[in-house]
Amino acid sequence: PAVYMRGGTSKGVFFLADDLPSDPAARDRILLRVIGSPDRYGKHTDGMGGATSSTSKVVILSKSRRAGCDVDYLFGQVAIDKPLVDWSGNCGNLSAAVGPFAISTGLVDAPADGTATVNIWQANIKKKIVNRVPMSDGEVQELGDFQLDGVAFPAAEVQLEFLDPADDEGGEGGPTFPTGNLIDVLDVPGVGKVEATLINAGNPTVFVDAARLGLKGTELQSDVNGDEALLARVEQMRALGAVAMGVAATPEEATTRRQHTPKLSFVAK
């Protein structure tokens, strides 16, 4: 059993942990097939995936045994053309759909009307997230006038609270600045030395100056995704950042096995 849900600007297939094998390899084979990966045509025609990074995702939920949490939430980013499910990070958008799914499947009790509070343990990044879910007549409210950038139509708003996403004191997710530096220098082949800020807060991210990539910072998604040379430079920086942050042993490992995190963001004045 699986449910296709939207949260924010992403869509994914949601599962209950009890419906999947406990063996990780067997579990991943099922998830890949449900999404329709690997698809050498890059279409996900025979599967529930949408053939984009924001629509090729899976979520696994179970009741939580952790004090103060209602559900455990595990997120997987499914590669479109490779037999790979990357479990290294979270999806902030699909975090919004965890509460509604947990309520609808009976994992969590909720009031008939008003707002339900769902306390979520995000198992990938080992952080707590709280959902505030609107309820109406005993059901999760789906219709509403909340408008989100990147989504064509309005809907009900699910509020998210990310608790201590960069908790350095006794947290399980690691320090905010993994290298201990505010600015690191990455020696990128064919590009040269590039200044970067490496931050771990929610998901690990590599921040670079847009100008260093030959960009203005106002480019649209198609401008970036359609430029293969730019994508190659970006991936080199991202992979080197992953090694510097200690989340991958080599750039090759980052590229082949850890495609979901760290993210790379370019910023401009």
Secondary structure, 3 states (H helix, E strand, C coil): CCEEEEECCEEEEEEEHHHCCCCHHHHHHHHHHHHCCCCCCCCCCCCCCCCCCCCCEEEEEEECCCCCCCEEEEEEEECCCCCCEECCCCCCCCHHHHHHHHHHCCCCCCCCCEEEEEEEEECCCCEEEEEEEEEECCEECCCCCECCCCCCCCECCCEEEEECCCCCCCCCCCCCCCCCCCCEEEEECCCEEEEEEEEECCCEEEEEEHHHHCCCCCCCHHHHHCCHHHHHHHHHHHHHHHHHHCCCCCHHHHHHHCCCCCEEEEECC
